[in-house]
Amino acid sequence: MRNRKNEETGRWEKVPFYTIQDRFPAGHGEKSVMLIQRFMQLTDEEIMAINWHMGFSDARAQGYAGMNAVSAAFEKYPLALLLHFADMQATYWDEKTQEEE
């Protein structure tokens, strides 16, 4: 909780809040690859699959250069595209199906 002044009443109120203190602020995909490789070796295809599992929704994929990088990874490494599909299914289909039950 932290204090914040209510603009309508002029009184201070306790409101919930949170902060993120990322001790290793690397990108989502890159960070995942780096953390895994502390414990095991990955093939190039596994690296690309993990790194680009968010596909074009990854902030790095925005713009011409980023889109080309994702496309190249998907073309060269089929596992990268398949993992992206699995991630999308888990996010938009499986999670939604569980909520509806």
Beta strands, then each sheet from edge to edge (+ up, - down):
strand 1: 2-5
strand 2: 12-15
sheet 1: 1+ 2-
end
